[in-house]
Amino acid sequence: MGPLDRDGKWAFGIMLPPGVRAMEDDEIIRRVHAAMRRPLDVEILTREAWAAHRLIADRYRNGRILLAGDACHLHPPFGGYGMNLGIADGVDLGWKLAAILEGWGGEGLLDSYEEERRPVHLRTIAEAVQNFRVLSDHLKDNLDADTPEGERARAAVVAEIIATKTREFSTLGVVLGSCYAGSPVMVDDGSAPPAEHYSECEPSAHPGCLAPHAWLDDGTSLYDHFGLGYTLLLLDDAASALAGRIRDAGGSAGVPLTVLDLREAGLAGLYQAPLALIRPDQFVSWRGSDADPAELMGILRGAPAAAKPKRARAPRSKKSAKGQSSKGAAAASVLLT
Ligand SMILES: Cc1cc2nc3c(=O)[nH]c(=O)nc-3n(C[C@H](O)[C@H](O)[C@H](O)COP(=O)(O)OP(=O)(O)OC[C@H]3O[C@@H](n4cnc5c(N)ncnc54)[C@H](O)[C@@H]3O)c2cc1C
């Protein structure tokens, strides 16, 4: 039960017992009274049947038609993931559509939308379905009884809630921790992506992960310095020449690219590389010290002829960004755009 406004309109949800398709007004009002433990003057303004789903589209794109949000995937609302997923679909798709309209994006960019988002959808749907397995009406009766049985029932319910519901409400790893590793418009660096966990979210600049955040010395957020297009983070002196060549290749390909000079910021450890390329949606698409700039641009913009270089996957490094300071030593300055 929850308020819909401040003037006395409330929403009241009832799980229909198996086989029951509808409920009389009298029975609904009786249940409201039972839930509130007092008689209330109740008027039913409207009612709506709703069913939990576990559904995902077979394909997300047909030419100029792309599916996003609930039109593409449906799951039980437990975990509060639906709107999050829909917005993140829009974030993934929005800049790709802009790239097509601006003329620098290739067809591969639009196809990558499904390849990047579908694994995230499947993971999130599985979480939501798991959360749906235990709901409040599955919990025991007799919780209010001032008796030893009531005491035992309350203790059992506390244990059950902690065991089954923590995963529903402690979800940073699901909301922020998904990685687009394997995307055709990113370049794998051979390292292993961070392990997935429902509540833990380890900052990682592995290509496909959300760019690790850092506060800079002037108190600004690293994210506030990212450009609207791609942003190349220059994190080490040794990579200056390559940064210039990548900037030039971006210019030739029409890819909007900002170079951020962060050589004094001490972030090379956090990013585990002297250079890192951040996409318009703030995901890392490449990091390293060596690249063919023209080939790199071809892959990033989903150009038809671009073939991804294949690299052997190295065992996961024990060295992680954990424990590294997220505060850079110097403010960012935009070197070149
Ligand atoms: C009980 C419940 C609780 C939820 N709690 C949460 C939560 O805590 N956190 C969370 O993130 N998500 C939650 N969700 C999920 C969230 O509400 C949805 O995932 C989200 O609204 C989906 O957004 P959407 O834009 O994809 O679709 P919708 O919100 O369904 O928007 C689609 C719009 O398209 C319109 N439309 C349909 N057909 C046409 C047409 N032919 N022409 C023009 N317009 C059309 C519809 O009227 C609608 O306005 C919950 C959902 C439910 C049911």
The ligand as a MOL file (V3000), in Angstrom:
LIG
                    3D

  0  0  0     0  0            999 V3000
M  V30 BEGIN CTAB
M  V30 COUNTS 53 58 0 0 0
M  V30 BEGIN ATOM
M  V30 1 C 4.5870 -2.1470 -9.6080 0
M  V30 2 C 5.8020 -1.6640 -10.3450 0
M  V30 3 C 6.8550 -1.1160 -9.6200 0
M  V30 4 C 8.0030 -0.6720 -10.2810 0
M  V30 5 N 9.0340 -0.1450 -9.5530 0
M  V30 6 C 10.1540 0.2650 -10.1820 0
M  V30 7 C 11.2470 0.8190 -9.4400 0
M  V30 8 O 11.2120 0.9480 -8.2220 0
M  V30 9 N 12.3710 1.1950 -10.1380 0
M  V30 10 C 12.4610 1.0700 -11.4880 0
M  V30 11 O 13.5080 1.4180 -12.0660 0
M  V30 12 N 11.4230 0.5680 -12.2060 0
M  V30 13 C 10.2830 0.1640 -11.5950 0
M  V30 14 N 9.2470 -0.3550 -12.3220 0
M  V30 15 C 9.4030 -0.5220 -13.7780 0
M  V30 16 C 9.2250 0.7810 -14.5550 0
M  V30 17 O 7.9980 1.4090 -14.2060 0
M  V30 18 C 9.2510 0.4600 -16.0470 0
M  V30 19 O 10.3560 -0.3680 -16.3360 0
M  V30 20 C 9.3760 1.7260 -16.8770 0
M  V30 21 O 8.2510 2.5540 -16.6610 0
M  V30 22 C 9.4850 1.3870 -18.3540 0
M  V30 23 O 9.6030 2.5670 -19.0980 0
M  V30 24 P 9.3110 2.5590 -20.6430 0
M  V30 25 O 9.4710 3.9950 -21.0750 0
M  V30 26 O 10.1360 1.5330 -21.3230 0
M  V30 27 O 7.8150 2.0800 -20.8120 0
M  V30 28 P 6.4900 2.7740 -20.2600 0
M  V30 29 O 6.7360 3.5060 -18.9630 0
M  V30 30 O 5.4370 1.7050 -20.2880 0
M  V30 31 O 6.1860 3.8880 -21.3420 0
M  V30 32 C 5.6500 3.5650 -22.6010 0
M  V30 33 C 4.7560 4.7110 -22.9960 0
M  V30 34 O 4.3440 4.5040 -24.3490 0
M  V30 35 C 2.9750 4.8150 -24.4380 0
M  V30 36 N 2.4280 4.1110 -25.6060 0
M  V30 37 C 2.1330 2.7940 -25.7270 0
M  V30 38 N 1.6850 2.5250 -26.9560 0
M  V30 39 C 1.7090 3.6910 -27.6400 0
M  V30 40 C 1.3720 4.0640 -28.9620 0
M  V30 41 N 0.9090 3.1550 -29.8420 0
M  V30 42 N 1.5130 5.3510 -29.3230 0
M  V30 43 C 1.9820 6.2720 -28.4560 0
M  V30 44 N 2.3210 5.9710 -27.1840 0
M  V30 45 C 2.1920 4.7010 -26.7930 0
M  V30 46 C 2.3830 4.3460 -23.1200 0
M  V30 47 O 1.1410 5.0000 -22.8530 0
M  V30 48 C 3.4800 4.7700 -22.1480 0
M  V30 49 O 3.3100 6.1030 -21.7020 0
M  V30 50 C 8.0900 -0.7970 -11.6860 0
M  V30 51 C 7.0220 -1.3320 -12.4130 0
M  V30 52 C 5.8960 -1.7690 -11.7470 0
M  V30 53 C 4.7570 -2.3330 -12.5570 0
M  V30 END ATOM
M  V30 BEGIN BOND
M  V30 1 1 1 2
M  V30 2 1 2 3
M  V30 3 2 2 52
M  V30 4 2 3 4
M  V30 5 1 4 5
M  V30 6 1 4 50
M  V30 7 2 5 6
M  V30 8 1 6 7
M  V30 9 1 6 13
M  V30 10 2 7 8
M  V30 11 1 7 9
M  V30 12 1 9 10
M  V30 13 2 10 11
M  V30 14 1 10 12
M  V30 15 2 12 13
M  V30 16 1 13 14
M  V30 17 1 14 15
M  V30 18 1 14 50
M  V30 19 1 15 16
M  V30 20 1 16 17
M  V30 21 1 16 18
M  V30 22 1 18 19
M  V30 23 1 18 20
M  V30 24 1 20 21
M  V30 25 1 20 22
M  V30 26 1 22 23
M  V30 27 1 23 24
M  V30 28 2 24 25
M  V30 29 1 24 26
M  V30 30 1 24 27
M  V30 31 1 27 28
M  V30 32 2 28 29
M  V30 33 1 28 30
M  V30 34 1 28 31
M  V30 35 1 31 32
M  V30 36 1 32 33
M  V30 37 1 33 34
M  V30 38 1 33 48
M  V30 39 1 34 35
M  V30 40 1 35 36
M  V30 41 1 35 46
M  V30 42 1 36 37
M  V30 43 1 36 45
M  V30 44 2 37 38
M  V30 45 1 38 39
M  V30 46 1 39 40
M  V30 47 2 39 45
M  V30 48 1 40 41
M  V30 49 2 40 42
M  V30 50 1 42 43
M  V30 51 2 43 44
M  V30 52 1 44 45
M  V30 53 1 46 47
M  V30 54 1 46 48
M  V30 55 1 48 49
M  V30 56 2 50 51
M  V30 57 1 51 52
M  V30 58 1 52 53
M  V30 END BOND
M  V30 END CTAB
M  END
